[in-house]
Amino acid sequence: MIAHHFEYEVATSLGEAVNLLQKHGGRAKIVAGGHSLIPMMKLRLAAPEFWIDIGRIPELSYVKEEGGKIRIGALTTHYVLETSDVVARGCQALGDAAGLIGDVQVRNKGTIGGSLAHADPAADYPACILALDATIVALGPKGERPIPASKFFLDMMTTALEPNEIVREIQIPIRSGRNGSAYLKMAQKASGFAICGAAAFVELDASGALANVAVGITGVGNHAFRATETEKALNGQKPAPELLKKACDNADKGIIALDDIHASADYRLDLARIFARRALEAAIQRAG
């Protein structure tokens, strides 16, 4: 299907993009890689009158360690995250997820900022952003606004971004000591989107006990979520197979699962329990 007619504008800076969003008053959409917006327009699920292309703003693509944080520009591509030494050292789950997105062409063009702002319930990054306790920095007419990942994903394709705000940067705290993270998923074969994906982050204390545990799950509900009951059951405990299995039996607690042609609700809930455990096992091995 062919998209509706639209006008195309190129922003040379993030400030100019924000100004253009204000100027067009809700009739415009931001585009960078375009892998989320273009399919929606072809399906007539979105019909913006204006495209604001931010894909040529070079200062928005970077991965660096600074001020105790891993800072990632919104236009950083999946391929850059997949191959980044900084990501491999400090937030392995994000690199895992980046390497599982789409195909080579998608990974070379798609961006982390666009994926997060789109907030597809089956996207890979949201689980990692939650488990890694990241902060999304948005820029709007009132300046910068940090949004904790725990408050960013609100509903299906709905985030805490305000009108005329754009994702500028993702910040992930750098942890010292013994820690590890991992992301695993069951993908829908045609699209590669997650039927269920789980990201886990763990810190081990001197005795080998779990000093900090975080688990993010995507693809199951209408937005990504933290498996808080699983986290509570594991914090302070020494990891063991039976303990992990028992704790992950509650990974889906309180979640209303999606039910569609790809998987039933019950199947997705079962996958949440299984992949939470597998992600934790992988994260613990990396921390070991």
N, C-alpha and C positions, 0 to 999 in steps of 0.2 A: 504494500500500500504506500502511496506517496503522501508525504507530510504536507500540512498546510503551508501556505506562503508565509515567509518571514523575512525580516530585514537583518542583515549581518553587519555587526560592528566589532572592531578589534580594539581592545583596551591595552594600552602600553604600560599601565601600572595598576596596582591593586586599588589605589585611591580613585583612579579614573573609572574602574569597573564599578566601584560602589556608587560613584556619582551617576553613572549611566543607569544603574538599577533604580536609583531614586528618581531619575528623570522619567523613566518609562513606567513607573508606578505599578508594579506587579504584572506588567505585560511582557517582561523579559526573563530570560533564563541564562545562567552562566554555562559556558561550555569550555572544556579543556581537551580531554581525550575524546569525549562524545560517546563513549560506549554505553552509557546509561540513557542519555537524553535522546539520541537519534532513534533507537528502537522504540521508545515510548511515543515519539512523534509519528513514526511510521504506522504504529498501531492506533493512532489518534487518541492516545491516552494523555498527551500533552500537546498544546498548540500555542506556544509563545509567539508573540508578534515580532520579538527581537531576540537575536542571538548576541550575547556578549562574549567574545572569544578572549579568554585570558591565557591561552596556551603559549603565548609568546613573551611572557614575563619571566626573564631568566632568573631573577632573584628569588623565585618561589620554588626552585628545584634544588634541594640540598639534603644531605644527611650529615650531621656533625654532633660531636660531644661538646657541651658547653654549659657551665654553671650547674654541674651535677645532673644534667639532663641530656637525653638524646633528642635532638631537635630535627624535625623532618618537615621540609617545605611541602605545601599542599600540592604542588605540581610534580612532586617526585613520582616517577613511574614505578610500576610493579617490578619491572626488571631491575631497576636500580636497587630497590629494597631487597630483592631476591639475592643479589650478588654483593651487597654492601658488607664490608668487614665490620663496620660499626654495629650494624644490626646483628650480625653473627655473634659478636661478643656480648652485646647487652640486651637484646630482645629477640631471641631465636624464633619465637613463635611468629613474629611478624614476617620474618624471612620465609618461614615455612608456608605461611598463608599466601604471600606474594608469589611463590613458585608454583602454587596450585591454581592460580587464577587463569581461566581461559586458555589461550594458546600463546605462542611466541609473539604474534602480531599484537594481541590484546595487551600482553605484559609490557611491550615496548611503547605503547601509546597511552594506556589507561593510567590514571593517577589516584593516589591514595585520598587526596582531598575530595575529588569528585565522588569516589566510592562512598566515603563517609557521609557526605552531604546528601547523597541519594538514599542511603539507608535502606537498601533492599533487604528484606527479612532473611534472604538466603545468601547474602554477601559474606565473605570470609573475614575481612578486617575487623568488623565490630566485636567479635568474640575476643580477638587479640587485644584490641584497644581496652576492653573492659578488664581482662585478666591482668594486663600490664599496668593498670591504674593510670592510664594516660590522661592528658588534658588536651582538649581541642581549643585552639586560639582562633577566635573569629574576629573579623574586622568589619565594622559597619560605620554608619554616619556619626556615631558617638565615640568612635575609636575602637581599641581592642577590648575583647571580653574573653577571659578564660572560662571554658565550660568543662567541668569534670566529665570523664567518659560515663560515669554512673548516672549522670543527668542528661546526657546528650541524646540517647535513643528513646523516643517517646512512644511511637506506634509504627505501624507499617508505613515505610517511606516518610516518616515524620520525625524531625529532630528538633532540638532546642534552638536552632538558628532562628533569629528574628528576621522579618522582612528586610531586605537590603543588606544582610550580613553575608560574608563570604568566609569560608575556611581559609586561614592563612598558614597555620602551622600546627603540627602535632608534637607534643612534648611527652616524653616517657622518662620517668625517674631512673637514674643509674643506681643499681644496687651493688653493694660490696658483699664480700663473703661468698658462701656456697649457695648458688641459686641457679635455676634453669627454667626454661619455658619451652612449650611445644604446642603445635596446632596440628590437628588431624581432622579429616572429614570423610563422609560418604557423599560422593558427588552424583548429581543427576547426569547421566552419561552424555546426553546431547549438549547441554549448556555448560556443564562443569560447576554450576551453582550447588551450594551445599544443601542436601536434604537434611543433614545434621553435621555441624562442625563444632569442635570443642577446642578451646585454648586453655592451657593451664600454666600457672606460674607458681613456683615453690622456692622457699628459702629454708635451708637446713641450719640448725644451730650446731654448737660444738659436739653435742652428744649424738647428732644425726636425726634429731626430732624435727618435725615440721614447724618452723617458727612463723611462717607466713604462707598461706595458701590462697590462691585466687583461681576461679574457674569461670570462663565465659563460654556461652553456648549460642550458636546461631543456627538458622534454618528450621528451628522447631516451632517457635512462637511467632507472633506478628512483629517482634523485634528481638534483637539479641538481649541476653540477660545473664546475670551472675547466678551461679548455683550456690546460693548462700548457705543452705542447709548442709551441703557437702563440705563447704569450707569450714563451717563451725565444727563439724564432726572430726575434722582432721587436724586442726590447729593444735599444736602442743603434743601431738602423738608421733610415735615412731612409725614410719611407713611399713606396712606389711600387706600382702595380697588380700587377705580376708578383710582387713580394716578398710582398704581402698574400695573393695567391692561393696561393703555394707554402707560406707559413706556415700558412694555414688548411686546407690539405690534411691536416694532422695534428691538427685541432681535435677529432676524434673518437677519437684514439688511446687504446687501452686500455679503451674503453667497450663494455659489453654493452648493446645497444639493445633497447628494447621492441618487441614485434611484436604488433599487434592489428588489429582491423577497420578502424582509421583509417589505419594506415600500416605498411608492413613495416619490419623492422629496417634493411635496406639503405637504404631511402628516408630513414629518420630520420637515419642516419649521413651521407648525402649532404647533407641539409638542414643538419645541424650545420656542415659545411664552408662551405656557401653563406651561411648567416645569420651565422656568425662574421665572414666577410669583409664582408658588408653592414653589420653593426653597427660594425665597425672603421672602415669608410669614413665612416659617418655621424658617429662620435665624432671622427675626425680633422678632418672638415670643421668641426665645432663648435669644436674647439680651435684651428683655423687662424687 
